[in-house]
Amino acid sequence: MLANQKHRFNLSEEAIYLNGAYMAPQLRSVEQIGIESLRKKASPFFISESDFFSEKIVLKQRFAQLIEAPDPECIAIIPSVSYGIATVIKNIEFKKGDEVVVLEEQFPSNYYAWKQLETEKEVVLKIIKAPKLEVGRAERWNEALLEAISSKTKVVAIPNIHWADGTLFNLKLIRKRTVEEGAYLIIDGTQSVGALPFSIAEIQPDALICGGYKWLLGAYGLGLAYYGEKFHHGNPLENNWMNHEGSENFSNLVNYNENFKPKATRFDVGESSNFILTPMLSEAIRQLLEWTPAAIQEYCKNLTQDFLKQLPKNEYYVEDPKFRAHHLFGIYSTQGKTIAALKEEISAKKIVVSYRGNAIRVSPNVYNSPEEVEKLISCFIS
């Protein structure tokens, strides 16, 4: 069983940080790598030609291992989720009347680009609304999503869990339906991958796109994406020199090679060697592999489950544990204290959480303790 890991982070003792879904605190090892890399850049003669590629390879190998992807060449280095989604859209042929299925209030970076297609390509955006806050809500939401997938569906673009309240979506059943209808499955894993087990081999999505600064514990500005076989001969958003065959031979760069490198490498963002952010994210994923997402999820479950049972069911709603994540969940006030009152009390106790829609979003990780969660719950029942 995983023990508390707060000693590995540079967290202030002045506040209780239950807000990993907003931004991860920095691992000490990641911070050290960043400092060393920054100093190395001050003396560029220490950066060799091979350094432009070596750390990228390690990063892709580690991420592929984390998500159980069989081939690191299916991994692309991206700057953001919106970049990854834009890459997907550039490489799907849409026609008038095609339907794109999304969830109500899912993260904007996995919404705006699809919405724009309504004007550009005359596609239909189907937004699957969240059911009422009552027992069975997540099940009904999943059922509605599955029922929305039809012969008209071109793309299902959803997260693994909802970013506002942690509602879990059954990707295996959704993948089965998309295969039956010949639709793409595009997953935003930003709020799940790293803290919740995910298997490319099991789900077989067409793309998995992750920002790196939340549950992957990396720095802001770098993310990762998996692109499946349907995208392996696609066109990247940008045509940078590193994504072409033979780019490792600097003396031969004057002789242009029009051929892209295989599979998802063609989608790497320009300057993906990033001599600071790339090794930092690589180190963060190394630590995640040591802990394992399964152990992190179990830690968060053990940390929160007993305390959440203390919430009066007639005053607050939290999704059934079987249908939500344990590292990210929303507490809804139905007949309890107002959001304004709760926000004031939580802030007064120097507890940091987020407020998304009508949910008080709580997102613990391995640096949190039972005492910290107990202090949060006391705000609701005092």
Contacts in CASP RR format, 6 or more apart in sequence:
PFRMAT RR
TARGET T0000
AUTHOR 0000-0000-0000
METHOD contacts of the structure
MODEL  1
MLANQKHRFNLSEEAIYLNGAYMAPQLRSVEQIGIESLRKKASPFFISES
DFFSEKIVLKQRFAQLIEAPDPECIAIIPSVSYGIATVIKNIEFKKGDEV
VVLEEQFPSNYYAWKQLETEKEVVLKIIKAPKLEVGRAERWNEALLEAIS
SKTKVVAIPNIHWADGTLFNLKLIRKRTVEEGAYLIIDGTQSVGALPFSI
AEIQPDALICGGYKWLLGAYGLGLAYYGEKFHHGNPLENNWMNHEGSENF
SNLVNYNENFKPKATRFDVGESSNFILTPMLSEAIRQLLEWTPAAIQEYC
KNLTQDFLKQLPKNEYYVEDPKFRAHHLFGIYSTQGKTIAALKEEISAKK
IVVSYRGNAIRVSPNVYNSPEEVEKLISCFIS
1 295 0 8 1.000
1 298 0 8 1.000
1 299 0 8 1.000
1 302 0 8 1.000
2 291 0 8 1.000
2 295 0 8 1.000
2 296 0 8 1.000
2 298 0 8 1.000
2 299 0 8 1.000
2 366 0 8 1.000
4 366 0 8 1.000
4 367 0 8 1.000
4 368 0 8 1.000
4 369 0 8 1.000
5 291 0 8 1.000
5 366 0 8 1.000
5 367 0 8 1.000
6 366 0 8 1.000
6 367 0 8 1.000
6 368 0 8 1.000
6 369 0 8 1.000
8 27 0 8 1.000
8 28 0 8 1.000
8 29 0 8 1.000
8 287 0 8 1.000
8 367 0 8 1.000
9 25 0 8 1.000
9 26 0 8 1.000
9 27 0 8 1.000
9 28 0 8 1.000
9 367 0 8 1.000
10 25 0 8 1.000
10 26 0 8 1.000
10 27 0 8 1.000
10 28 0 8 1.000
10 31 0 8 1.000
11 17 0 8 1.000
11 25 0 8 1.000
11 367 0 8 1.000
14 350 0 8 1.000
15 350 0 8 1.000
15 351 0 8 1.000
15 352 0 8 1.000
16 349 0 8 1.000
16 350 0 8 1.000
16 351 0 8 1.000
16 352 0 8 1.000
16 368 0 8 1.000
16 372 0 8 1.000
16 375 0 8 1.000
16 376 0 8 1.000
17 25 0 8 1.000
17 352 0 8 1.000
17 367 0 8 1.000
17 368 0 8 1.000
18 351 0 8 1.000
18 352 0 8 1.000
18 353 0 8 1.000
18 362 0 8 1.000
18 363 0 8 1.000
18 364 0 8 1.000
18 368 0 8 1.000
18 372 0 8 1.000
18 373 0 8 1.000
18 376 0 8 1.000
19 352 0 8 1.000
19 353 0 8 1.000
19 354 0 8 1.000
19 361 0 8 1.000
19 363 0 8 1.000
20 214 0 8 1.000
20 215 0 8 1.000
20 328 0 8 1.000
20 363 0 8 1.000
20 364 0 8 1.000
20 365 0 8 1.000
21 163 0 8 1.000
21 191 0 8 1.000
21 214 0 8 1.000
21 215 0 8 1.000
21 328 0 8 1.000
21 354 0 8 1.000
21 361 0 8 1.000
21 363 0 8 1.000
22 214 0 8 1.000
22 354 0 8 1.000
22 363 0 8 1.000
23 213 0 8 1.000
23 214 0 8 1.000
23 220 0 8 1.000
24 213 0 8 1.000
24 214 0 8 1.000
24 215 0 8 1.000
24 216 0 8 1.000
24 217 0 8 1.000
24 218 0 8 1.000
24 365 0 8 1.000
25 367 0 8 1.000
26 217 0 8 1.000
26 218 0 8 1.000
26 219 0 8 1.000
27 217 0 8 1.000
27 283 0 8 1.000
27 284 0 8 1.000
27 287 0 8 1.000
29 283 0 8 1.000
29 287 0 8 1.000
30 217 0 8 1.000
30 218 0 8 1.000
30 219 0 8 1.000
30 280 0 8 1.000
30 283 0 8 1.000
30 284 0 8 1.000
30 287 0 8 1.000
33 279 0 8 1.000
33 280 0 8 1.000
33 283 0 8 1.000
34 219 0 8 1.000
34 276 0 8 1.000
34 279 0 8 1.000
34 280 0 8 1.000
37 275 0 8 1.000
37 276 0 8 1.000
37 279 0 8 1.000
37 280 0 8 1.000
38 276 0 8 1.000
40 46 0 8 1.000
40 47 0 8 1.000
40 275 0 8 1.000
41 47 0 8 1.000
41 275 0 8 1.000
41 276 0 8 1.000
47 275 0 8 1.000
49 248 0 8 1.000
49 250 0 8 1.000
50 248 0 8 1.000
51 273 0 8 1.000
51 275 0 8 1.000
52 242 0 8 1.000
52 248 0 8 1.000
52 273 0 8 1.000
53 242 0 8 1.000
53 248 0 8 1.000
53 273 0 8 1.000
55 273 0 8 1.000
55 275 0 8 1.000
55 278 0 8 1.000
55 279 0 8 1.000
55 282 0 8 1.000
56 77 0 8 1.000
56 268 0 8 1.000
56 272 0 8 1.000
56 273 0 8 1.000
56 278 0 8 1.000
57 72 0 8 1.000
58 282 0 8 1.000
59 77 0 8 1.000
59 224 0 8 1.000
59 278 0 8 1.000
59 279 0 8 1.000
59 281 0 8 1.000
59 282 0 8 1.000
59 285 0 8 1.000
60 72 0 8 1.000
60 73 0 8 1.000
60 75 0 8 1.000
60 77 0 8 1.000
60 224 0 8 1.000
61 72 0 8 1.000
62 282 0 8 1.000
62 285 0 8 1.000
62 286 0 8 1.000
62 289 0 8 1.000
63 69 0 8 1.000
63 72 0 8 1.000
63 75 0 8 1.000
63 224 0 8 1.000
63 226 0 8 1.000
63 285 0 8 1.000
64 70 0 8 1.000
64 71 0 8 1.000
64 72 0 8 1.000
64 74 0 8 1.000
64 75 0 8 1.000
64 226 0 8 1.000
65 289 0 8 1.000
66 193 0 8 1.000
66 194 0 8 1.000
66 198 0 8 1.000
66 285 0 8 1.000
66 288 0 8 1.000
66 289 0 8 1.000
66 293 0 8 1.000
67 193 0 8 1.000
67 198 0 8 1.000
67 199 0 8 1.000
67 200 0 8 1.000
67 208 0 8 1.000
67 226 0 8 1.000
68 198 0 8 1.000
68 199 0 8 1.000
68 200 0 8 1.000
68 201 0 8 1.000
68 202 0 8 1.000
69 75 0 8 1.000
69 200 0 8 1.000
69 201 0 8 1.000
69 226 0 8 1.000
70 200 0 8 1.000
70 201 0 8 1.000
71 263 0 8 1.000
73 261 0 8 1.000
73 262 0 8 1.000
73 263 0 8 1.000
73 264 0 8 1.000
73 265 0 8 1.000
74 200 0 8 1.000
74 226 0 8 1.000
74 227 0 8 1.000
74 228 0 8 1.000
74 232 0 8 1.000
74 263 0 8 1.000
74 264 0 8 1.000
75 224 0 8 1.000
75 225 0 8 1.000
75 226 0 8 1.000
75 264 0 8 1.000
76 84 0 8 1.000
76 87 0 8 1.000
76 224 0 8 1.000
76 225 0 8 1.000
76 226 0 8 1.000
76 227 0 8 1.000
76 264 0 8 1.000
76 265 0 8 1.000
76 266 0 8 1.000
76 267 0 8 1.000
76 268 0 8 1.000
76 269 0 8 1.000
77 222 0 8 1.000
77 223 0 8 1.000
77 224 0 8 1.000
77 268 0 8 1.000
77 269 0 8 1.000
77 272 0 8 1.000
77 278 0 8 1.000
78 84 0 8 1.000
78 87 0 8 1.000
78 209 0 8 1.000
78 211 0 8 1.000
78 222 0 8 1.000
78 223 0 8 1.000
78 224 0 8 1.000
78 225 0 8 1.000
78 267 0 8 1.000
78 268 0 8 1.000
78 269 0 8 1.000
79 221 0 8 1.000
79 222 0 8 1.000
79 223 0 8 1.000
79 269 0 8 1.000
80 109 0 8 1.000
80 211 0 8 1.000
80 221 0 8 1.000
80 223 0 8 1.000
81 107 0 8 1.000
81 109 0 8 1.000
81 110 0 8 1.000
81 188 0 8 1.000
81 190 0 8 1.000
81 209 0 8 1.000
81 210 0 8 1.000
81 211 0 8 1.000
82 109 0 8 1.000
82 112 0 8 1.000
82 113 0 8 1.000
83 237 0 8 1.000
83 269 0 8 1.000
84 207 0 8 1.000
84 209 0 8 1.000
84 225 0 8 1.000
84 267 0 8 1.000
85 109 0 8 1.000
85 110 0 8 1.000
85 113 0 8 1.000
85 114 0 8 1.000
85 157 0 8 1.000
85 186 0 8 1.000
85 188 0 8 1.000
85 209 0 8 1.000
86 113 0 8 1.000
86 237 0 8 1.000
87 225 0 8 1.000
87 227 0 8 1.000
87 231 0 8 1.000
87 236 0 8 1.000
87 237 0 8 1.000
87 267 0 8 1.000
88 184 0 8 1.000
88 186 0 8 1.000
88 206 0 8 1.000
88 207 0 8 1.000
88 209 0 8 1.000
88 227 0 8 1.000
88 231 0 8 1.000
89 113 0 8 1.000
89 114 0 8 1.000
89 117 0 8 1.000
90 235 0 8 1.000
90 236 0 8 1.000
90 237 0 8 1.000
91 230 0 8 1.000
91 231 0 8 1.000
91 234 0 8 1.000
91 235 0 8 1.000
92 154 0 8 1.000
92 155 0 8 1.000
92 184 0 8 1.000
94 117 0 8 1.000
94 121 0 8 1.000
94 123 0 8 1.000
94 154 0 8 1.000
95 121 0 8 1.000
96 121 0 8 1.000
96 122 0 8 1.000
96 123 0 8 1.000
97 122 0 8 1.000
97 123 0 8 1.000
97 124 0 8 1.000
97 152 0 8 1.000
98 121 0 8 1.000
98 123 0 8 1.000
98 124 0 8 1.000
98 152 0 8 1.000
98 153 0 8 1.000
98 154 0 8 1.000
98 155 0 8 1.000
99 123 0 8 1.000
99 124 0 8 1.000
99 125 0 8 1.000
99 126 0 8 1.000
99 150 0 8 1.000
99 152 0 8 1.000
99 153 0 8 1.000
99 154 0 8 1.000
100 114 0 8 1.000
100 117 0 8 1.000
100 123 0 8 1.000
100 124 0 8 1.000
100 125 0 8 1.000
100 126 0 8 1.000
100 153 0 8 1.000
100 154 0 8 1.000
100 155 0 8 1.000
100 156 0 8 1.000
100 157 0 8 1.000
101 126 0 8 1.000
101 128 0 8 1.000
101 145 0 8 1.000
101 148 0 8 1.000
101 149 0 8 1.000
101 153 0 8 1.000
101 155 0 8 1.000
101 156 0 8 1.000
101 157 0 8 1.000
101 158 0 8 1.000
102 110 0 8 1.000
102 111 0 8 1.000
102 114 0 8 1.000
102 125 0 8 1.000
102 126 0 8 1.000
102 127 0 8 1.000
102 128 0 8 1.000
102 157 0 8 1.000
102 158 0 8 1.000
103 127 0 8 1.000
103 128 0 8 1.000
103 130 0 8 1.000
103 141 0 8 1.000
103 145 0 8 1.000
103 158 0 8 1.000
103 159 0 8 1.000
103 162 0 8 1.000
103 169 0 8 1.000
104 127 0 8 1.000
104 128 0 8 1.000
104 129 0 8 1.000
104 130 0 8 1.000
105 130 0 8 1.000
105 162 0 8 1.000
105 164 0 8 1.000
105 357 0 8 1.000
106 158 0 8 1.000
106 159 0 8 1.000
106 162 0 8 1.000
106 163 0 8 1.000
106 188 0 8 1.000
107 159 0 8 1.000
107 163 0 8 1.000
107 188 0 8 1.000
107 190 0 8 1.000
107 191 0 8 1.000
109 188 0 8 1.000
110 157 0 8 1.000
110 158 0 8 1.000
110 159 0 8 1.000
110 186 0 8 1.000
110 188 0 8 1.000
110 209 0 8 1.000
114 123 0 8 1.000
114 125 0 8 1.000
114 155 0 8 1.000
114 157 0 8 1.000
115 125 0 8 1.000
117 123 0 8 1.000
117 125 0 8 1.000
118 124 0 8 1.000
118 125 0 8 1.000
123 154 0 8 1.000
124 152 0 8 1.000
126 148 0 8 1.000
128 141 0 8 1.000
128 144 0 8 1.000
128 145 0 8 1.000
128 148 0 8 1.000
129 144 0 8 1.000
130 137 0 8 1.000
130 141 0 8 1.000
130 162 0 8 1.000
130 167 0 8 1.000
131 137 0 8 1.000
131 140 0 8 1.000
131 141 0 8 1.000
131 144 0 8 1.000
133 317 0 8 1.000
133 332 0 8 1.000
133 334 0 8 1.000
134 317 0 8 1.000
135 320 0 8 1.000
136 320 0 8 1.000
136 323 0 8 1.000
137 167 0 8 1.000
137 319 0 8 1.000
137 323 0 8 1.000
138 167 0 8 1.000
138 168 0 8 1.000
138 319 0 8 1.000
138 320 0 8 1.000
138 323 0 8 1.000
138 324 0 8 1.000
139 323 0 8 1.000
141 167 0 8 1.000
141 169 0 8 1.000
142 169 0 8 1.000
142 170 0 8 1.000
142 173 0 8 1.000
142 323 0 8 1.000
145 156 0 8 1.000
145 158 0 8 1.000
145 169 0 8 1.000
145 174 0 8 1.000
146 173 0 8 1.000
146 174 0 8 1.000
146 177 0 8 1.000
149 156 0 8 1.000
149 174 0 8 1.000
149 177 0 8 1.000
149 178 0 8 1.000
149 181 0 8 1.000
149 183 0 8 1.000
150 181 0 8 1.000
151 181 0 8 1.000
153 178 0 8 1.000
153 181 0 8 1.000
153 182 0 8 1.000
153 183 0 8 1.000
154 183 0 8 1.000
154 184 0 8 1.000
155 183 0 8 1.000
155 184 0 8 1.000
155 185 0 8 1.000
155 186 0 8 1.000
156 174 0 8 1.000
156 178 0 8 1.000
156 183 0 8 1.000
156 184 0 8 1.000
156 185 0 8 1.000
156 186 0 8 1.000
157 186 0 8 1.000
157 188 0 8 1.000
158 169 0 8 1.000
158 174 0 8 1.000
158 186 0 8 1.000
158 187 0 8 1.000
158 188 0 8 1.000
159 169 0 8 1.000
159 187 0 8 1.000
159 188 0 8 1.000
159 189 0 8 1.000
159 190 0 8 1.000
159 191 0 8 1.000
159 192 0 8 1.000
160 168 0 8 1.000
160 169 0 8 1.000
160 171 0 8 1.000
160 187 0 8 1.000
160 188 0 8 1.000
160 189 0 8 1.000
160 191 0 8 1.000
160 192 0 8 1.000
160 193 0 8 1.000
160 196 0 8 1.000
160 198 0 8 1.000
161 167 0 8 1.000
161 168 0 8 1.000
161 169 0 8 1.000
161 191 0 8 1.000
161 192 0 8 1.000
161 196 0 8 1.000
161 324 0 8 1.000
161 325 0 8 1.000
161 328 0 8 1.000
162 169 0 8 1.000
163 190 0 8 1.000
163 191 0 8 1.000
163 328 0 8 1.000
163 356 0 8 1.000
164 330 0 8 1.000
164 356 0 8 1.000
164 357 0 8 1.000
164 359 0 8 1.000
164 361 0 8 1.000
165 319 0 8 1.000
165 324 0 8 1.000
165 328 0 8 1.000
165 329 0 8 1.000
165 330 0 8 1.000
165 332 0 8 1.000
165 356 0 8 1.000
165 359 0 8 1.000
165 361 0 8 1.000
166 191 0 8 1.000
166 319 0 8 1.000
166 324 0 8 1.000
166 325 0 8 1.000
166 328 0 8 1.000
166 329 0 8 1.000
166 330 0 8 1.000
167 319 0 8 1.000
167 323 0 8 1.000
167 324 0 8 1.000
168 323 0 8 1.000
168 324 0 8 1.000
168 325 0 8 1.000
171 185 0 8 1.000
171 187 0 8 1.000
171 203 0 8 1.000
171 205 0 8 1.000
172 202 0 8 1.000
172 203 0 8 1.000
174 185 0 8 1.000
175 185 0 8 1.000
175 203 0 8 1.000
175 204 0 8 1.000
175 205 0 8 1.000
177 183 0 8 1.000
178 184 0 8 1.000
178 185 0 8 1.000
184 206 0 8 1.000
184 207 0 8 1.000
184 230 0 8 1.000
185 203 0 8 1.000
185 205 0 8 1.000
185 206 0 8 1.000
185 207 0 8 1.000
186 205 0 8 1.000
186 206 0 8 1.000
186 207 0 8 1.000
186 209 0 8 1.000
187 203 0 8 1.000
187 205 0 8 1.000
187 207 0 8 1.000
187 208 0 8 1.000
187 209 0 8 1.000
188 209 0 8 1.000
188 210 0 8 1.000
189 198 0 8 1.000
189 208 0 8 1.000
189 209 0 8 1.000
189 210 0 8 1.000
189 211 0 8 1.000
190 209 0 8 1.000
190 210 0 8 1.000
190 211 0 8 1.000
190 212 0 8 1.000
190 214 0 8 1.000
190 215 0 8 1.000
191 214 0 8 1.000
191 215 0 8 1.000
191 328 0 8 1.000
192 198 0 8 1.000
192 215 0 8 1.000
192 325 0 8 1.000
192 328 0 8 1.000
193 208 0 8 1.000
193 210 0 8 1.000
193 215 0 8 1.000
193 216 0 8 1.000
193 293 0 8 1.000
194 215 0 8 1.000
194 216 0 8 1.000
194 217 0 8 1.000
194 288 0 8 1.000
194 293 0 8 1.000
194 296 0 8 1.000
195 215 0 8 1.000
195 293 0 8 1.000
195 296 0 8 1.000
195 297 0 8 1.000
195 300 0 8 1.000
195 325 0 8 1.000
195 327 0 8 1.000
195 328 0 8 1.000
195 365 0 8 1.000
196 215 0 8 1.000
196 293 0 8 1.000
196 296 0 8 1.000
196 297 0 8 1.000
196 325 0 8 1.000
196 327 0 8 1.000
197 292 0 8 1.000
197 293 0 8 1.000
197 294 0 8 1.000
197 297 0 8 1.000
198 208 0 8 1.000
198 293 0 8 1.000
200 208 0 8 1.000
200 226 0 8 1.000
205 226 0 8 1.000
205 228 0 8 1.000
206 227 0 8 1.000
206 228 0 8 1.000
206 230 0 8 1.000
206 231 0 8 1.000
207 225 0 8 1.000
207 226 0 8 1.000
207 227 0 8 1.000
207 228 0 8 1.000
207 231 0 8 1.000
208 225 0 8 1.000
208 226 0 8 1.000
209 225 0 8 1.000
209 226 0 8 1.000
210 216 0 8 1.000
210 223 0 8 1.000
210 224 0 8 1.000
210 225 0 8 1.000
211 222 0 8 1.000
211 223 0 8 1.000
211 224 0 8 1.000
212 218 0 8 1.000
212 219 0 8 1.000
212 221 0 8 1.000
212 222 0 8 1.000
212 223 0 8 1.000
212 224 0 8 1.000
212 281 0 8 1.000
213 219 0 8 1.000
213 220 0 8 1.000
213 221 0 8 1.000
213 222 0 8 1.000
213 223 0 8 1.000
215 327 0 8 1.000
215 365 0 8 1.000
216 223 0 8 1.000
216 224 0 8 1.000
216 281 0 8 1.000
216 284 0 8 1.000
216 285 0 8 1.000
216 288 0 8 1.000
217 284 0 8 1.000
217 285 0 8 1.000
217 287 0 8 1.000
217 288 0 8 1.000
218 277 0 8 1.000
218 280 0 8 1.000
218 281 0 8 1.000
218 284 0 8 1.000
219 276 0 8 1.000
219 277 0 8 1.000
219 280 0 8 1.000
219 281 0 8 1.000
221 277 0 8 1.000
222 274 0 8 1.000
222 277 0 8 1.000
222 278 0 8 1.000
222 280 0 8 1.000
222 281 0 8 1.000
223 281 0 8 1.000
224 281 0 8 1.000
225 264 0 8 1.000
225 267 0 8 1.000
226 264 0 8 1.000
227 263 0 8 1.000
227 264 0 8 1.000
227 267 0 8 1.000
228 263 0 8 1.000
228 264 0 8 1.000
231 264 0 8 1.000
231 267 0 8 1.000
232 262 0 8 1.000
232 263 0 8 1.000
232 264 0 8 1.000
234 266 0 8 1.000
235 266 0 8 1.000
236 243 0 8 1.000
236 260 0 8 1.000
236 266 0 8 1.000
236 267 0 8 1.000
236 268 0 8 1.000
237 267 0 8 1.000
238 269 0 8 1.000
238 270 0 8 1.000
240 268 0 8 1.000
240 269 0 8 1.000
240 270 0 8 1.000
240 271 0 8 1.000
241 247 0 8 1.000
241 253 0 8 1.000
242 268 0 8 1.000
242 270 0 8 1.000
242 272 0 8 1.000
242 273 0 8 1.000
243 260 0 8 1.000
243 261 0 8 1.000
243 265 0 8 1.000
243 266 0 8 1.000
243 267 0 8 1.000
243 268 0 8 1.000
243 270 0 8 1.000
244 256 0 8 1.000
244 257 0 8 1.000
244 258 0 8 1.000
244 259 0 8 1.000
244 260 0 8 1.000
244 261 0 8 1.000
245 257 0 8 1.000
245 259 0 8 1.000
245 260 0 8 1.000
245 261 0 8 1.000
246 252 0 8 1.000
246 257 0 8 1.000
247 253 0 8 1.000
247 257 0 8 1.000
247 261 0 8 1.000
260 266 0 8 1.000
272 278 0 8 1.000
288 296 0 8 1.000
291 366 0 8 1.000
296 327 0 8 1.000
296 365 0 8 1.000
296 366 0 8 1.000
297 325 0 8 1.000
297 326 0 8 1.000
297 327 0 8 1.000
298 326 0 8 1.000
299 366 0 8 1.000
300 325 0 8 1.000
300 326 0 8 1.000
300 327 0 8 1.000
300 364 0 8 1.000
300 365 0 8 1.000
300 366 0 8 1.000
301 321 0 8 1.000
301 326 0 8 1.000
303 326 0 8 1.000
303 364 0 8 1.000
303 368 0 8 1.000
303 369 0 8 1.000
303 370 0 8 1.000
303 373 0 8 1.000
304 326 0 8 1.000
304 329 0 8 1.000
304 362 0 8 1.000
304 364 0 8 1.000
304 373 0 8 1.000
305 321 0 8 1.000
305 326 0 8 1.000
307 370 0 8 1.000
307 373 0 8 1.000
307 374 0 8 1.000
307 376 0 8 1.000
307 377 0 8 1.000
308 318 0 8 1.000
308 329 0 8 1.000
308 377 0 8 1.000
310 377 0 8 1.000
310 381 0 8 1.000
311 318 0 8 1.000
311 331 0 8 1.000
311 377 0 8 1.000
311 380 0 8 1.000
311 381 0 8 1.000
312 336 0 8 1.000
312 381 0 8 1.000
314 334 0 8 1.000
314 335 0 8 1.000
315 333 0 8 1.000
315 334 0 8 1.000
315 335 0 8 1.000
315 336 0 8 1.000
315 337 0 8 1.000
315 380 0 8 1.000
316 331 0 8 1.000
316 332 0 8 1.000
316 333 0 8 1.000
316 334 0 8 1.000
316 336 0 8 1.000
316 380 0 8 1.000
317 331 0 8 1.000
317 332 0 8 1.000
317 334 0 8 1.000
318 324 0 8 1.000
318 329 0 8 1.000
318 330 0 8 1.000
318 331 0 8 1.000
318 332 0 8 1.000
319 329 0 8 1.000
319 330 0 8 1.000
327 363 0 8 1.000
327 364 0 8 1.000
327 365 0 8 1.000
328 361 0 8 1.000
328 362 0 8 1.000
328 363 0 8 1.000
329 361 0 8 1.000
329 362 0 8 1.000
329 363 0 8 1.000
330 356 0 8 1.000
330 359 0 8 1.000
330 360 0 8 1.000
330 361 0 8 1.000
330 362 0 8 1.000
331 359 0 8 1.000
331 360 0 8 1.000
331 362 0 8 1.000
331 380 0 8 1.000
332 358 0 8 1.000
332 359 0 8 1.000
332 360 0 8 1.000
333 339 0 8 1.000
333 342 0 8 1.000
333 358 0 8 1.000
333 360 0 8 1.000
336 380 0 8 1.000
337 345 0 8 1.000
337 380 0 8 1.000
339 355 0 8 1.000
339 358 0 8 1.000
339 360 0 8 1.000
342 360 0 8 1.000
342 379 0 8 1.000
342 380 0 8 1.000
343 355 0 8 1.000
343 360 0 8 1.000
345 379 0 8 1.000
345 382 0 8 1.000
346 353 0 8 1.000
346 360 0 8 1.000
346 376 0 8 1.000
346 379 0 8 1.000
349 375 0 8 1.000
349 376 0 8 1.000
349 379 0 8 1.000
351 372 0 8 1.000
351 375 0 8 1.000
351 376 0 8 1.000
351 379 0 8 1.000
353 360 0 8 1.000
353 361 0 8 1.000
353 362 0 8 1.000
353 363 0 8 1.000
353 376 0 8 1.000
354 360 0 8 1.000
354 361 0 8 1.000
354 363 0 8 1.000
355 361 0 8 1.000
362 376 0 8 1.000
364 372 0 8 1.000
364 373 0 8 1.000
END
